[in-house]
Every structure is written in structure tokens, then in C-alpha cells.
Amino acid sequence: MAWPCGHGNGHGPEEVGTVDVAESLRDSWHSYELSRAARPVPGPARGRPPAGPRASAEPGTGLRVPFGAWPGLAAASGPHPGPSPDAVARVAVGQMLHYFTTRFVAYVALVRVERSADIPAAVGWEADAPALELSALLRTWEERFGARVIGFEGASLFVSVASPPLASRHAAHVALEHVLTGATNLNDGAFPFAEYAEALRGERLWSFWWD
């Protein structure tokens, strides 16, 4: 992996285990709603109907999040035929190493953790993402989607996924969790939420970056 900007104080696995992920994301949802509500909402364009009651629009960006209230954590994916989570991670790491070594200097790091989800917290990763809460969320992605943390590049995080969502409704629910991480690439208004959610269907590599 390309070395992350991790020079902070690390957190042990017991600290990660104290985080209530559902409560943490609920708080993030409320902050997200307050931020959205503070922005002026322009009226609909002439000759066009207003957005539906369940489609909350970010003014000027085209970002539509189809949830009117916090829906809770997304359900786990059903069993997927195919490689195990660790096998999917090995393939993804090979692809990442090929990508990075053709463009940058890449490093393979050993981190003393029992599960890859704990890596951001263990190394004290210094991105705008809160490392402790992020590791707790990643633990649940391990359990629900067969996720594995496979690499960093500066303030970017890469995750392999053995059991991604397949149905559109499920993918939208998972995409909301991605947005609530606060990742810049998902909150800068440059993507339509519906398109991002659809792109998650069957996608085995998730990536996030924070300014």
C-alpha cells in the first residue's frame, strides 16, 4: 500500500469495540441533515415538477439522497457464490500493487491487528475521517459484506468486498453509509447519488478519500 499519513496516536481493538456504530451513523445522519437544511433550496424550474417527497436534493449539485429519515444500518448481503473475503482481498491487493508501482512508490506494511478493519485506528490514521469510528464501521462491513482494508494512499482508503449489494434498494442503503463517512469524494456534490448507488451493485472495490 502507499503509505498513509498516519502519525497520530493509535487505538487498541478494545477501544474500537466500544463504538456504537448505529449510534455513530445516526449522529452523522443528523449532522448531514442539518448541513443540508442550512442551504437555500431554489424553486423548481419552470415547466418541471418539483422533486418527489422522498427525494432530498442538494441545491445545485444533482445529489439526491432517497431517505427522509435515518433508516438504520443496511442489512448484510446474502451469501455470494465465489471466492472467500480473504481470496478477494488477495486479488485486489495484487491489482492495487500493479496500479501503484506503475505510478508511485508503493510500500507493503505489516500492522499487528487481528482484523483489517482495525488498521486505521491502530496506526492513528490522520485523515479527516475519525479513525476510531471508521474502524468500528469497517468491522461491521467485514461482517455484513466480507470487506477487507487493503490499502491507503495518503488520505485515501481502499476496501475489497466479497459480498457487495446486488439489488438497487440495498445498494442505495449501503451508499448512504458511504456518504455518512464524510468522505470528500462522496460529499463534494460532484456525483448523482443514484448513479453512485447503482455502481455499488456487484462492485468488489470501494474507495474513499478525505481532504
N, C-alpha and C positions, 0 to 999 in steps of 0.2 A: 504494500500500500504506500502511497505517497504520504510522507509524514504529516500528521495533523498538528495544529497549533496547540499542543497540549502541554502547558507549563503550570497549570493550576494545581490545587490540592485535590487528590483523588478521593473517592468514596468507596467504602467496602461494600460487599454484597448485602450485608445486614442493613445498611442504610438504604440501598435500592429497594429492599423488601418492605421498608416502612411506608413507601409511597403508595397512596390510594390512587391508582391510575384513573378510575372512573371519575373520582372527585377532581383530580387534576385537570382532566379534559373538560369537565363541566365548567370549572373556573375559566379555562381557556375559551370555551364557547361564550360565556357571559362577557368576557373581555372583548371577544371578537364582535359580538352583537352591539356592545356599547360603542366600539370604534366605528362600526358601520352606521349606527343610528346618528352619530355626530356629524355625518357628512350630509350635505344638502342633496335631496332627491329631486331631479328635474322632472317636469311633467312629461307625459308620453308625447312622442312626435305626432304631428297631425296626420290623421288618416290611419293611425296604427292603434290597436287596442292596447290597454295597459297590461303589464305582466300579470300572470295569474297570482292568486293569493299565496301559493306555496313557493313562488319563485322570488327570492330576495335578490335584488340586483345591486351590484356595486356601480354607483354612478360613473359613467364614462369609461368603464372597463369591459363590460360584457360579462363579468363574472357573476354567475347565478348559482347560489347555493340552495338546493331544493329542500331545505329544512326550516320549518317555522319555529321549532323548539329543539332543545337538546335531545337527541334520540338515544343516548346511551352508547355503549361500546358496540361496535359491529360484531355480528356473530362470527364464529370460526368457520372457515371453509370446510366443506365436506372432504372426505378422503380423495386425493388425486392419484390416479394411476401414474406411474413413472418413478423417477429417481427419488431417493430419500433427501431430506433437507441438507444433510452434510454433502451428499453427492452433488446436488445442485450448486452448493456453495463452492465446491472444488472447481467445477466447470467455470463458474462465474469469476473466481479468483484468477484462473488461467487467462480468461478473456481480459480482465482488468490489467493484469501484468503486461499482456501484449500491448494493450492500448497505452498504458503509461510509459513503458520502456521505449516506445517509438516517439514519444513527445517530451517526456520528463525523465528525471532520475527517480526511480521507484525503490522503495525500501520494504522489505518483509520484516514485520515486527512481531515479537512474541510478548503477549500480555498474560500475566498469571491470573486468569479467571476461569471459572468452571463453565461459563456460558458466554457466548459472544456478545449478547445484549449488554453485559456489564462493562464492556470495554470503554465507552465514552465516560462513564462515571469513574472507572478505575484509573484512567490516565489523566483525569481532570481536564477533559477537553475544553478548550477555551474558544467556543463559538458563541454566537448569541443564543444558541439553544441551551436550555438549562440541562446540563449533563445528567444530573441525578434523575430528574423526571423523565428525560428522554430514555435513559436505560430502563427505567421501570416500564415505559410504554413498549420498548423493544422486547422486553421479556414477554409481554402479552402477545406481541406479533410472532414471537417464536412459537408460542403455544397455539395461537389461532391460525397462523398462516405458514408455519415452517420457515420463518425468517432467520437469517444469519447476517450479522455485521461482517462485511468482507473487506472494507477499505475506507480510507479517508484521503482527501486531497485538500489540504488547507482547511477551510470551513465547510467542506462538502463531505457527505456521508453516503456510502453505498451499501445496500442491503440486498442479499439474494432471497428469493421467495420460492419455496417449493409448492405451496398451495395458494396461489393468488385467487382473488374472487373471479368468478366466471359470469355470474348474472349481473345485469346492469344495475339493479337496485342495490345489490350487495356491494358492487364496486363503488357506487356513489357514497354509501355509508363509510366504506374504508377510506375513500378520498377525503371525506370530511375530517377524519382523524389525521390524515396527512396535512391538511390545511391548518389544523389546530396545533401542530408542532411549531407554528410560526415561521416555517421555512420560507426564505425570501423568494425562492423560485415559484412558490405556490401562493404567495400573498402580494405580489407586486402588481397584480391586475393585468398581467400580460397573457393570461390564458383563460379560455372559457371553461368553467368548472365541469360542464357536461362532457366536453371533449377529453379533459384530463381523466375523469372517472371512467369513461369508456376505454381509454388507453390502458387502464389498470387491469382490464379483463384479460386474464391469462398471462400478464406481464411478470416475468421472473426476476427482474432487476428494478429496484426502487432507488431513486437518488434524491437527495435533498441538499440544499446549501443555504447558509445563513450569512448575511453581511456582518 
